[in-house]
Amino acid sequence: MQYDEIELRVHERDGRQIFELDGYFRPQPESKPPEYRRNAIIDLTEEQAQRLHDDLGEYLSG
């Protein structure tokens, strides 16, 4: 699924930081921003977020 916007939120759960990615997509191709729908994409632990950062860095720098 392709999103028009992706938002990152950081919060604490059980003493650990959790990185929550939310995506906003158009229900219809002609939808305007107020009609976008929020969809939770994924919750990552700090270790998972670091691994994703490292992996993305390799692709984006190459």
C-alpha positions as CSV (number, residue, x, y, z in Angstrom):
1,M,0.0,0.0,0.0
2,Q,1.3,3.5,-0.9
3,Y,0.8,6.3,1.6
4,D,0.7,10.0,1.0
5,E,2.3,10.8,4.3
6,I,4.1,8.8,7.0
7,E,4.3,10.0,10.5
8,L,6.6,8.8,13.3
9,R,5.5,8.8,17.0
10,V,7.7,7.7,19.8
11,H,6.3,6.5,23.1
12,E,7.4,4.4,26.1
13,R,5.9,1.0,26.8
14,D,7.2,-1.2,29.7
15,G,10.2,1.0,30.1
16,R,11.2,0.7,26.4
17,Q,10.9,3.2,23.6
18,I,8.5,2.1,20.9
19,F,8.6,3.7,17.4
20,E,5.2,3.8,15.8
21,L,4.8,4.5,12.1
22,D,1.4,5.6,10.9
23,G,0.5,6.1,7.2
24,Y,-2.1,8.4,5.7
25,F,-3.7,7.2,2.5
26,R,-6.5,8.4,0.2
27,P,-9.7,6.3,0.4
28,Q,-10.5,7.4,-3.2
29,P,-7.9,8.8,-5.8
30,E,-9.7,12.2,-5.7
31,S,-9.8,12.4,-1.9
32,K,-8.5,15.6,-0.3
33,P,-6.2,15.8,2.8
34,P,-9.1,16.1,5.3
35,E,-10.4,12.8,4.0
36,Y,-7.2,10.9,4.3
37,R,-7.4,7.9,6.6
38,R,-4.8,7.0,9.2
39,N,-3.5,3.5,9.2
40,A,-1.0,2.1,11.8
41,I,1.8,0.5,9.8
42,I,4.2,-0.9,12.4
43,D,5.5,-0.6,15.9
44,L,9.2,-1.1,16.3
45,T,11.4,-1.6,19.3
46,E,14.6,0.6,19.5
47,E,16.7,-2.3,18.3
48,Q,14.4,-3.0,15.3
49,A,14.3,0.7,14.5
50,Q,18.2,0.8,14.5
51,R,18.4,-2.2,12.3
52,L,15.9,-0.7,9.8
53,H,17.9,2.6,9.9
54,D,21.1,0.7,9.1
55,D,19.5,-1.3,6.3
56,L,17.9,1.7,4.7
57,G,21.2,3.6,5.0
58,E,23.0,1.0,3.0
59,Y,20.4,1.2,0.2
60,L,20.1,5.0,0.2
61,S,23.9,5.7,0.2
62,G,24.6,3.2,-2.5
